[in-house]
Amino acid sequence: MTQPAPARAAAAVRRALDGRLDVTTGPPPPPPPGRRAGERALRLGTLAVVALSAALLTGRPWVLALAAVPLVLLALALPGGPGTGAVTAEAEVEPRRCFEGEQVQVRIAVTCDGEAGRLDPGVVLGHGVRLDRLAVGPHHVELVLTPRRWGRWTLGTVDVDVYDRGGLARRTVRAELGEVAVFPVPGHTRLTPVPVRLPQRIGEHTSAQRGEGVEVTGVHPYVRGERQRRIHWPATTRRGALQVHRFAAERTADTVVLLDVLADVVDPVTGASTLDETFRAAAGLVRAYLRTHDRVGVVSVGGATRWLRPGGGQGYFYRVVESVLAVRKDFAHRAAALDSLPPPALPEGALVYVVTPLTDQRILEVLHQVRKRADPMVVIEIPAGDPVVETGDSEGELALRLWRADRDAMRFALVERGIAVVAHRPGESLDLALAPLLRARIRGGSR
C-alpha cells in the first residue's frame, strides 16, 4: 500500500536528517594465554614432519637426518624464552587532554624475566583515532596517535608478541592505552555583546550607571570633593561655572552558553556535523567572554542535562569544556528525555546564548523555560543543510519545501517573542554572526 504524499515527504526528511552515530562495539577479544609456538617454530616443525613422512614412505633411513636439525632447534627452544617468566607491558600516554588534531605520544615498556628477542606489536585503535607513526625498539614500542574530533575517545589496545632469542616461541601481552579527552578547537571570535542590565561587579563592560570608569558620558557641575583634574575646561568657560567629566561605571557580565545536543545532524552535501560546529562555536564564545574577565557557565540539554555554574579565569575554560565532553563517547551519541533546567545554572540577569541547529522541536520547550526567567537570550543557529533531493522527485521536492517552511516558522516564532536569532556558517568567524548584536544592548523579557 502506497503512503500518502505528506507522510512519504516527512519520512524522506527524517531519513535525510538521520545523522546520529551510535557505536557500541566492545573491546577486542583477549590474547591467547601462555606460551606458544612462533612462525619460525611452525616452519621448523613442518620441515621435520615432511622429512619424517618422506622417510616412512620411501623406506630410506638417511632421510631422517633432514629432520634432525629442526628437532634439535625446537628442543633447545623449550627451556628458555619469554614464556618461563612474567611478561608485563606498561603504557605511558602523554597528554591525556588535548585539542582536535593534536598528537598523543604513547610509549609501551615491555619487561620479561627470561631472555627476549624481538617485539611484534598488533595495534587495535579506537574510534576517531588515527595512527601516525609506529616504532619498535628492543624493549619498548612507541606510537604517535591523532584524535581527529572532539570528545572522549578510547585510544585502543596494543597486543605485543614477545619472541625468544631464536624467534621460536612467543607470548602475547596486552597494553590498554586508556582514554583521552579531546577539546574542540574554539571558533574565532572577539566580540562580546552584553545585556542592558549588568551585575554590580567591576569589569570591562560600560554600564549605563555613573561610576569610576574611563568612558566619558557627559559633564556635570562640580561637587565639593571631586578631583580637580577631571574639570572640563571648555564647558566651564561656556557656562561660567566649574564642570567636571561624568564617567560610566564598568561592570562584568554573567554569560551562560546553552548547547542543544538533542540531535547530531550531518550535512548531506559537506558532511559537516551540527554537533561539532555547536561545540566549536560554544568554545569560541566561552573563551571570548573569559578574556574580558566575565563569568561564563554552560548547560547542555539532551539526555542527561549537564551544567556548570558561571565562573571566571582562563583556567575555567577547560572546566567548562570538560563538563560537556561526555556528550560524545567513542562516536556514540544518544539523546533521551528532556529534563528541566536547574535554577542555579541560569543566574538572574545572565545573558543566555542558545547554540542549536533548530532541527528538534523540543528545543522550543527549553527556550520557553529560559524566557520565563526573563533572561536576555540570543539563539545562534547552526545550519544543518537541506536534504538532497533527486531531480524530478516531486515528493522529495515537497518534503524539502515542508522542511524549509518548518524552519522558517521556528525562526519567525522566536523573533516574534523578541528573541534575537543569528546564523553561524561553518568555517566563518563567529564575529560575523555577533556583529548585528552590537547595535544595541540585548534586552531581557518580562516575568
Residue pairs with C-beta under 8 A, 6 or more apart in sequence:
3 11
5 395
5 398
6 398
6 402
8 395
8 399
9 395
9 396
9 398
9 399
9 402
10 399
10 402
12 387
12 395
12 396
12 399
13 387
13 399
13 400
13 402
13 403
16 268
16 387
16 388
16 399
17 263
17 265
17 359
17 384
17 387
19 263
19 264
19 265
19 266
19 273
19 274
20 263
20 264
20 333
20 334
20 335
21 264
21 331
21 332
21 333
22 331
22 332
22 333
22 334
23 127
23 330
23 331
23 332
24 332
27 157
28 124
28 157
30 174
31 159
31 172
31 173
31 174
32 172
34 83
34 171
35 81
35 82
35 83
35 84
35 169
35 170
35 171
36 169
36 170
36 171
37 45
37 168
37 169
37 170
38 161
38 163
38 164
38 167
38 168
38 169
38 170
39 167
40 166
40 167
40 168
41 74
41 77
41 167
41 168
41 169
44 70
44 73
44 74
44 168
45 70
45 74
47 66
47 67
47 70
48 67
48 70
48 71
48 74
49 67
51 63
51 64
51 66
51 67
51 70
52 64
52 67
54 63
54 66
55 61
55 63
55 64
55 67
73 166
73 168
74 168
76 166
77 164
77 166
77 168
77 169
78 169
80 114
80 115
80 164
80 165
81 114
81 115
81 116
81 163
81 164
81 165
81 168
81 169
81 171
82 112
82 114
82 115
82 116
82 162
82 163
82 164
82 169
82 170
82 171
83 114
83 164
83 169
83 171
84 113
84 114
85 112
85 113
85 114
86 111
86 112
86 113
87 110
87 111
87 112
87 113
87 116
87 162
87 171
87 173
88 110
88 111
88 112
88 173
89 108
89 109
89 110
89 111
89 158
89 160
89 173
89 174
89 175
90 108
90 109
90 111
90 175
91 106
91 107
91 108
91 158
91 175
91 176
91 177
91 178
92 106
92 107
92 108
92 109
93 104
93 105
93 106
93 155
93 177
93 178
93 180
94 104
94 105
95 104
95 180
96 178
96 179
96 180
96 181
97 180
97 181
97 182
97 183
97 318
97 322
98 104
98 147
98 180
98 181
98 182
98 183
99 182
99 183
99 184
99 185
100 147
100 148
100 149
100 150
100 182
100 183
100 184
100 185
101 146
101 147
101 148
101 185
102 146
102 147
103 132
103 144
103 145
103 146
104 144
104 145
104 146
104 147
104 155
104 180
105 142
105 143
105 144
106 142
106 143
106 144
106 145
106 155
106 158
106 177
107 140
107 141
107 142
108 121
108 140
108 141
108 142
108 143
108 158
108 160
108 175
109 139
109 140
110 116
110 119
110 139
110 140
110 141
110 160
110 162
110 173
111 139
112 162
114 164
115 164
115 165
116 139
116 162
116 163
116 164
116 165
117 162
117 163
117 164
117 165
117 166
117 167
118 136
118 163
118 167
119 136
119 137
119 138
119 139
119 141
119 160
119 161
119 162
119 163
120 136
120 160
120 161
120 163
120 170
121 134
121 136
121 141
121 158
121 159
121 160
121 161
122 158
122 159
122 160
122 161
123 131
123 134
123 143
123 156
123 157
123 158
124 156
124 157
124 158
124 159
125 131
125 145
125 155
125 156
126 153
126 154
126 155
126 156
126 330
127 153
127 154
127 330
127 331
128 147
128 148
128 149
128 151
128 153
128 330
128 331
129 145
129 146
129 147
129 148
129 153
129 155
129 156
130 145
130 146
130 147
130 148
131 143
131 144
131 145
132 144
132 145
132 146
133 142
133 143
133 144
134 141
134 142
134 143
134 144
135 141
135 142
135 143
136 142
141 158
141 160
143 158
145 155
147 153
147 180
147 182
149 182
149 276
149 328
150 182
150 183
150 184
150 185
150 276
150 279
150 280
150 325
150 328
151 182
151 325
151 327
151 328
151 329
151 330
151 331
152 179
152 180
152 181
152 182
152 325
152 326
152 328
152 329
152 330
153 179
153 180
153 182
153 330
154 177
154 178
154 179
154 330
155 177
155 178
155 179
155 180
156 177
157 174
157 175
157 176
157 177
158 174
158 175
158 177
159 172
159 173
159 174
159 175
160 172
160 173
160 174
160 175
161 170
161 171
161 172
162 170
162 171
162 172
162 173
163 169
163 170
164 170
181 322
181 325
182 325
183 283
183 318
183 321
183 322
183 325
184 276
184 279
184 280
184 282
184 283
184 321
185 280
185 283
186 280
186 283
186 284
186 286
186 287
187 280
187 281
187 283
187 284
187 285
187 424
187 429
187 430
188 284
188 429
188 430
188 431
189 284
189 285
189 287
189 288
189 429
189 430
189 431
189 434
190 288
190 431
191 288
191 430
191 431
191 434
191 435
191 437
191 438
192 205
192 253
192 288
192 289
192 292
192 294
193 351
193 378
193 434
193 437
193 438
193 441
193 442
194 205
194 253
194 351
194 441
194 442
195 253
195 349
195 351
195 376
195 441
195 442
195 443
195 444
196 208
196 376
196 441
196 442
196 443
196 444
197 349
197 444
198 205
198 207
198 251
198 252
198 253
198 349
199 251
199 252
199 253
199 254
199 349
200 251
201 251
201 252
202 250
202 251
202 252
203 250
203 251
203 252
203 253
203 292
203 293
203 294
204 250
204 252
204 292
204 293
204 294
205 250
205 251
205 252
205 253
205 292
205 294
206 213
206 215
206 248
206 249
206 250
207 213
207 248
207 249
207 250
207 251
208 248
209 248
209 249
209 251
210 217
210 246
210 247
210 248
210 249
211 247
211 248
211 249
211 250
212 247
212 249
212 250
213 247
213 248
213 249
213 250
214 247
214 250
215 247
215 248
215 250
216 245
216 246
216 247
216 248
217 246
217 247
217 248
218 245
218 246
219 232
219 235
219 243
219 244
219 245
219 246
220 243
220 244
220 246
221 241
221 242
221 243
221 244
222 231
222 241
222 242
222 243
222 244
223 244
226 244
227 244
230 244
230 245
231 242
231 243
231 244
231 245
232 243
232 244
232 245
235 243
236 242
236 243
252 293
252 294
252 295
252 312
253 289
253 292
253 294
253 295
253 351
254 294
254 295
254 297
254 310
254 347
254 349
254 350
254 351
255 285
255 289
255 294
255 295
255 296
255 297
255 310
255 350
255 351
255 352
255 353
256 296
256 297
256 298
256 299
256 310
256 345
256 346
256 347
256 350
256 351
256 352
256 353
256 375
257 282
257 285
257 286
257 296
257 297
257 298
257 299
257 320
257 353
257 355
258 298
258 299
258 300
258 301
258 352
258 353
258 354
258 355
258 366
258 370
259 278
259 279
259 282
259 298
259 299
259 300
259 301
259 324
259 327
259 355
259 356
260 278
260 301
260 302
260 354
260 355
260 356
260 357
260 360
260 363
260 366
261 275
261 278
261 300
261 301
261 302
261 303
261 324
261 327
261 333
261 335
262 301
262 302
262 335
262 338
262 359
262 360
262 362
262 363
263 274
263 302
263 335
263 357
263 359
263 360
264 273
264 274
264 275
264 333
265 273
265 274
265 357
265 359
265 384
265 385
266 272
266 273
266 274
267 273
267 274
267 383
267 384
267 385
268 385
268 387
268 388
269 385
269 388
270 385
270 426
272 385
272 426
274 357
274 359
274 382
274 384
275 327
275 328
275 333
277 382
277 424
277 426
278 355
278 356
278 357
278 382
279 324
281 355
281 380
281 382
281 424
281 430
282 298
282 353
282 355
283 317
283 321
284 430
285 296
285 353
285 355
285 430
286 296
286 298
286 317
286 320
286 321
287 317
289 296
290 296
290 312
290 313
290 314
290 316
290 317
291 314
293 312
294 312
295 310
295 311
295 312
296 310
296 311
296 312
296 316
296 320
297 307
297 308
297 309
297 310
297 311
297 320
297 345
297 347
297 350
298 306
298 307
298 308
298 320
298 323
298 324
299 305
299 306
299 307
299 308
299 341
299 345
299 346
300 306
300 307
300 324
300 327
301 338
301 339
301 341
301 363
301 366
302 327
302 335
302 336
302 338
303 327
303 334
303 335
303 336
304 336
304 339
305 339
305 340
305 341
305 342
306 323
306 324
306 326
306 327
307 323
307 341
307 342
307 344
307 345
308 319
308 320
308 323
308 345
309 344
309 345
310 347
310 350
311 319
327 333
338 362
338 365
338 366
340 369
341 366
341 369
341 370
346 352
346 370
346 373
346 375
348 373
348 375
349 375
349 376
349 444
350 375
351 375
351 376
351 377
351 378
351 442
352 370
352 375
352 376
352 377
352 378
353 377
353 378
353 380
354 363
354 366
354 367
354 370
354 377
354 378
354 379
354 380
355 380
355 382
356 363
356 379
356 380
356 381
356 382
357 381
357 382
357 383
357 384
358 379
358 381
358 384
358 407
358 410
358 411
359 384
361 410
364 410
364 413
367 377
367 379
367 414
367 419
370 377
371 377
371 417
371 419
371 445
372 447
373 447
374 444
374 445
374 446
374 447
375 444
375 445
376 442
376 443
376 444
376 445
377 419
377 420
377 442
377 444
377 445
378 419
378 420
378 421
378 422
378 437
378 442
379 414
379 419
379 420
379 421
379 422
380 422
380 423
380 424
380 430
380 433
381 411
381 421
381 422
381 423
381 424
382 424
382 426
383 423
383 424
383 425
383 426
386 400
386 403
386 404
387 396
387 399
387 400
387 403
389 396
389 397
389 399
389 400
390 396
411 421
414 421
415 421
417 445
418 443
418 445
420 437
420 442
422 433
422 434
422 436
422 437
423 433
424 430
424 432
424 433
425 432
425 433
